[in-house]
Amino acid sequence: MGVGKSFGSDNHSGVHPEVWAALAAADVGHAPAYGADSQTERALAALKNTFGSDLDAFFVFTGTAANTLSIQASCQSYEAVLASEVAHLEEDECGAPEAIAGVKIMTTAHHQGKIRLESLQALASYTLAPHRVKPRLLSLTQATELGTVYTIDEIKGITAWAHQQGLIVHMDGARLANAAVHLNCELADITVRAGIDILSFGGTKNGLLCGEAIVVFRRELSASLPFYRKQGMQLASKMRYLACQFLPYLEDELWRRNARRANARALYLREQLVALGAEVPYPTDANEVFAILPPAQRQLAQEWGKAALWDAESGLLRFVASFDTEEEDIDILIDRLRS
């Protein structure tokens, strides 16, 4: 029997009440379809207020779609994406970038989830045209799949090098809000101001029902996206219900409030797991905690807390705190593991 709240993923959490209120407010009368409505217009204005006016944005249903369509708009079929070997688009997209965008993903070793510049330099020299694919896009995951966060300087260093190589830089920002809260900065500071060209901006993991946005800062990449979005079955006819979720998220900074709460709960969970005797191999920068427990406790953590078994060989578990995780939820889980 579970503890009430799941620590398996922030996708397990519900919808924030302010998002439900926004959906209810949008659900009045009739409105033009496919994004020609006032809710979508207002959401686009909110994105420009957050990131800067020089952008294009496209709302989609899922993070997989945001990543895949970003790649499709940026790359030809003979070009490649450079990514960490633990990047979500490499391990958890069921081959969507390869199948839909038709491009090869070239992975590089990571350090605590992050790409190192020296590894990228080796990959970028890979080209032997026309016999091998040509690196074209570099994708960074922020926060990383291991719960760590690239600093602003790290991002700037990587994007500067990438642009010198003629590469486009994409950011998978499914947990971008958690990263910004950890760094105590604005969303723009770790994206457009740090050299990111195209962003998958996530909301589903942080209180939205289902809503992601492809935000394009290098606007020549936008020309094909309306067509790829439709072809990729991501053009919502009733777009207002996707777009309206971003109104409280951005206008009222719900992204910050939710991420701050999730991050704080993750740090509290980390403290309690360490006190329990767990080995915690990675920093807890965002809202994920990775821990190794003895076999009996590991099994109970999976059963009671729905913690995900991340690595079977080492017994590494992933715990994820959500915007609605309470300290009491953590205390219940830890007490059961302790007993």
C-alpha positions in Angstrom: 0.0 0.0 0.0 1.4 3.4 -0.9 2.1 6.4 1.3 -0.4 8.6 -0.5 2.0 10.7 -2.5 4.2 9.0 -5.1 7.9 9.6 -5.4 8.2 7.8 -8.7 7.9 10.9 -10.9 6.7 14.4 -10.9 4.4 13.2 -13.7 2.5 11.3 -11.0 1.3 14.6 -9.4 -2.0 16.2 -10.1 -2.9 19.6 -11.6 -2.4 22.8 -9.6 -5.7 24.5 -8.7 -4.6 27.7 -10.4 -4.2 25.8 -13.6 -7.7 24.2 -13.2 -9.0 27.7 -12.7 -7.4 28.9 -15.9 -8.9 26.0 -17.8 -12.3 26.8 -16.4 -11.9 30.5 -17.4 -11.0 29.4 -20.9 -14.0 27.1 -21.1 -16.5 29.8 -21.8 -18.4 30.1 -25.1 -16.8 29.6 -28.5 -13.4 30.7 -29.7 -11.5 30.5 -32.9 -9.5 27.2 -33.5 -5.9 26.3 -34.0 -4.4 29.1 -31.9 -6.3 32.1 -33.3 -8.0 32.7 -29.9 -7.4 35.3 -27.2 -6.0 32.8 -24.7 -3.3 31.7 -27.0 -2.5 35.3 -27.9 -2.2 36.2 -24.2 0.0 33.1 -23.5 2.4 34.1 -26.4 2.6 37.6 -24.9 3.5 36.0 -21.5 6.2 33.9 -23.1 7.7 37.1 -24.7 7.5 38.9 -21.4 9.4 36.1 -19.7 12.0 35.3 -22.4 12.1 38.5 -24.5 10.1 39.7 -27.5 12.3 38.3 -30.2 10.9 34.7 -30.3 8.4 32.4 -31.8 6.5 29.8 -29.8 4.5 26.7 -30.6 2.4 24.9 -28.0 2.3 21.1 -28.1 1.0 18.3 -25.9 4.1 16.4 -24.8 7.8 16.8 -24.1 8.6 14.1 -26.6 6.9 16.2 -29.3 8.7 19.4 -28.2 12.1 17.7 -28.4 11.4 15.8 -31.6 9.9 18.7 -33.5 12.7 21.0 -32.3 15.2 18.6 -33.8 13.1 18.2 -37.0 13.0 21.9 -37.6 16.8 22.2 -37.0 18.3 19.3 -38.9 18.4 17.6 -42.2 18.3 13.8 -42.4 22.1 13.6 -43.0 22.8 15.6 -39.9 23.1 14.5 -36.3 22.2 15.5 -32.7 24.9 15.6 -30.0 23.6 14.7 -26.6 24.6 13.1 -23.3 24.4 9.4 -23.1 21.8 9.8 -20.3 19.8 12.5 -22.1 16.1 12.0 -22.1 15.9 12.2 -25.9 18.4 9.3 -26.1 17.0 7.0 -23.4 13.3 7.8 -23.0 11.8 8.9 -26.3 11.3 5.4 -27.8 13.4 6.5 -30.9 11.0 9.4 -31.8 13.8 11.7 -32.9 15.2 9.0 -35.2 11.8 7.8 -36.4 10.1 11.2 -36.9 12.9 13.6 -37.4 15.0 11.0 -39.2 18.3 12.0 -37.6 21.0 10.2 -35.8 21.8 10.9 -32.2 25.4 10.8 -31.2 26.0 10.5 -27.5 28.9 11.5 -25.3 30.0 10.6 -21.8 28.6 12.6 -18.9 29.8 13.8 -15.6 27.0 13.7 -13.0 24.5 14.0 -15.9 26.3 17.0 -17.6 28.1 17.1 -20.9 31.7 18.1 -20.7 33.2 20.4 -23.4 36.2 18.2 -24.1 33.8 15.3 -24.9 31.9 17.5 -27.3 35.1 18.6 -29.1 35.9 14.9 -29.9 32.4 14.3 -31.3 32.4 17.5 -33.4 35.6 16.3 -35.2 33.7 13.2 -36.3 32.7 14.3 -39.7 34.2 12.7 -42.8 31.8 14.0 -45.4 29.9 12.5 -47.2 30.5 9.1 -45.5 29.3 10.1 -42.0 26.6 12.2 -40.6 27.3 15.8 -39.9 26.8 17.1 -36.4 24.3 19.9 -36.5 22.5 20.3 -33.2 23.6 20.0 -29.6 21.0 19.2 -27.0 21.4 20.0 -23.3 19.0 18.7 -20.6 18.3 21.2 -17.8 17.9 20.0 -15.2 19.7 16.8 -16.2 18.3 13.3 -15.9 20.4 12.9 -12.7 19.0 15.9 -11.0 22.0 18.2 -11.5 21.9 21.7 -13.0 24.2 23.4 -15.5 25.3 26.8 -14.2 24.9 29.9 -16.3 28.6 30.0 -17.0 28.7 26.3 -18.0 25.9 26.9 -20.5 27.5 30.0 -21.9 30.8 28.2 -22.3 29.2 25.3 -24.2 26.9 27.5 -26.4 29.8 29.8 -27.3 31.9 26.8 -28.4 28.9 25.2 -30.2 28.2 28.4 -32.2 31.8 28.6 -33.2 31.4 25.1 -34.7 28.2 26.1 -36.5 26.0 24.1 -34.3 22.4 24.9 -33.1 21.9 24.6 -29.4 18.7 23.1 -28.1 17.7 22.8 -24.5 15.4 20.1 -23.2 13.8 22.1 -20.4 11.3 19.7 -19.0 12.5 20.7 -15.5 13.7 24.2 -16.5 11.8 25.8 -13.6 13.5 23.6 -11.0 16.9 24.6 -12.5 16.1 28.3 -12.4 15.0 28.1 -8.8 18.2 26.3 -7.9 20.3 29.0 -9.5 18.1 31.8 -8.2 17.8 33.3 -11.6 15.2 34.0 -14.3 14.2 31.6 -17.0 15.7 33.8 -19.6 19.1 33.8 -17.8 19.7 30.1 -18.5 18.2 30.0 -22.0 18.2 32.9 -24.5 20.7 35.0 -22.5 23.0 32.1 -22.2 23.0 31.3 -25.9 20.2 28.7 -26.3 18.7 28.8 -29.8 15.6 26.6 -29.4 13.9 25.4 -26.2 11.5 22.7 -25.1 9.8 24.5 -22.3 8.1 22.0 -19.9 5.1 22.5 -17.7 3.6 19.1 -17.2 6.1 18.0 -14.5 5.4 21.2 -12.6 1.7 21.5 -12.2 0.2 21.7 -15.7 -2.3 19.2 -17.0 -0.5 18.7 -20.3 1.4 21.5 -21.9 4.8 22.2 -23.4 6.0 24.9 -25.6 8.7 25.0 -28.3 10.3 28.4 -27.9 12.4 29.5 -30.8 15.0 32.2 -30.2 16.8 31.7 -33.5 13.8 32.6 -35.5 14.9 31.3 -38.9 14.3 27.8 -37.4 10.6 28.7 -37.0 9.7 28.6 -40.7 9.0 24.9 -40.9 7.6 24.4 -37.4 3.9 25.2 -38.2 4.0 22.4 -40.8 5.9 19.9 -38.7 3.7 20.5 -35.8 0.6 19.7 -37.9 2.2 16.8 -39.6 3.4 15.5 -36.2 -0.2 15.6 -34.9 0.5 18.3 -32.3 -1.6 21.2 -33.6 -4.4 21.4 -31.1 -7.7 22.4 -32.6 -8.9 23.8 -29.3 -5.5 25.4 -28.6 -6.9 27.7 -25.9 -6.9 24.8 -23.5 -3.2 24.2 -24.0 -2.2 27.9 -24.0 -4.3 29.0 -21.0 -2.3 26.8 -18.6 0.7 29.0 -19.2 -1.1 32.1 -18.0 -0.9 31.5 -14.2 2.3 29.6 -14.9 4.1 32.7 -16.3 2.0 35.7 -15.4 1.7 34.8 -11.7 5.0 32.9 -11.6 3.4 29.7 -10.6 6.5 28.0 -12.2 8.7 29.5 -9.6 6.4 28.8 -6.6 5.9 25.1 -7.6 9.5 24.5 -8.4 10.7 26.1 -5.2 8.4 23.8 -3.2 9.5 20.7 -5.1 13.2 21.5 -4.8 12.8 22.2 -1.1 11.1 18.9 -0.5 13.7 17.1 -2.5 16.4 18.5 -0.2 14.4 17.5 2.9 14.0 14.0 1.4 17.7 13.8 0.7 18.5 14.7 4.4 16.2 12.0 5.7 17.6 9.3 3.4 21.1 10.2 4.4 20.1 10.0 8.0 18.6 6.6 7.3 22.0 5.5 6.0 21.4 5.7 2.3 24.2 6.4 -0.2 23.4 9.5 -2.3 25.8 9.7 -5.2 24.7 12.9 -6.9 24.0 16.4 -5.8 20.3 17.3 -5.3 20.2 20.5 -7.4 16.6 20.2 -8.5 13.7 17.9 -7.4 15.3 14.5 -7.9 17.1 12.4 -5.3 19.1 9.3 -6.3 19.9 6.9 -3.4 21.2 3.4 -2.8 19.5 1.5 0.0 19.9 -2.0 1.4 17.8 -4.5 -0.6 14.9 -4.8 1.9 14.5 -1.1 2.2 14.9 -0.7 -1.6 12.0 -3.0 -2.2 9.8 -1.2 0.3 10.7 2.2 -1.2 9.6 0.9 -4.5 6.4 -0.5 -3.1 5.4 2.2 -0.7 6.9 5.3 -2.3 6.9 4.1 -5.9 10.6 5.0 -6.2 11.9 4.1 -9.6 14.8 1.5 -9.9 17.2 3.5 -11.9 20.1 1.0 -12.0 19.4 -2.6 -11.2 23.1 -3.6 -10.8 23.9 -1.0 -8.1 20.4 -0.8 -6.7 20.2 3.0 -7.4 16.7 4.4 -6.9 15.3 7.7 -8.1 12.9 9.6 -5.9 11.2 12.7 -7.3 9.5 15.4 -5.3 6.5 17.2 -6.8 5.0 20.6 -6.3 2.4 19.1 -3.9 4.8 16.9 -1.9 4.6 17.7 1.8 7.2 17.0 4.5 4.6 14.8 6.1 4.6 12.6 3.0 8.4 12.2 3.3 8.2 11.5 7.1 5.7 8.7 6.5 7.9 7.0 3.9 11.0 7.4 6.0 9.3 6.1 9.2 8.1 3.0 7.3 11.5 2.4 5.9 13.1 2.8 9.3 10.7 0.4 11.0 
